[in-house]
């Protein structure tokens, strides 16, 4: 089962999270299956909202994963390839289970249309999701040992998380979901309902610009901290490479309600390669 489970994880990540998959190729071959297990787990949690019709089934799915991490899952836990691979990964690298549970808890926000109350709440959400992935990947590459300053993962995750939320704005807005913080909207004179109205796109532009600037600020801070990370751990941070090209694309005119911002895969892979060279 383990080899089959890890192969399944690799295919899932290759097909649904290609940036992290290509980034993993810069890690030692022996560590890649464990990175794939971590990233496949993230995919399982992140897409719960996409596969349920209302919050309750989603909460049930998330609870199943909490139970699995606690060793209490029922049903097909033993036959679930991602769960099997993650279980071995956690044990081998002594990954903190509480960080994985916190990621699940944070993702429960995705199941609802509740407003994001503040910028601090948004940064906390990104911290428990994207930052946690950077940190856990770092621990895998550090063999569960010293992985460098946690601030590297903290800033990288906020930069990555905000950028991907901005990119996904059309999909979220279509279902009445808004990750833009209420306090930022209020500072620009917008209510939640106005921010979701297509005819208010012009008034929304400075809000989106402020969020892009925030993501860029965190990206720069992350790179400064990554310089203090052990060399063997740095491939864990390569997914950060796609933030700059996505932010640059969003600086050009686009309709935030209709256009899912795209950067060609070859350009993203080029950015990954360049950051890998920069980090040495």
Secondary structure, DSSP 8 states (H G I E B T S, - for coil): -HHHHHHHHHHHHHHH-HHHHHHHTTS-HHHHHHHHHHHHHHHHHHTHHHH-SSHHHHHHHHHHHHHHHTT---SSTTT-HHHHHHHHHHHHHT--HHHHHHHHHHHGGGGS------HHHHHHHHIIIIIHHHHHHHHHHTTTS----HHHHHHHHHHHHHHHHHHTHHHHHHTT---S-HHHHHHTT--HHHHT-GGGHHHHHHHHHHHHHHHHHHHHHHHHHHTTS-GGGGGGGGGGHHHHHHHHHHTS---TTT------HHHHHHHHHHHHHHH-
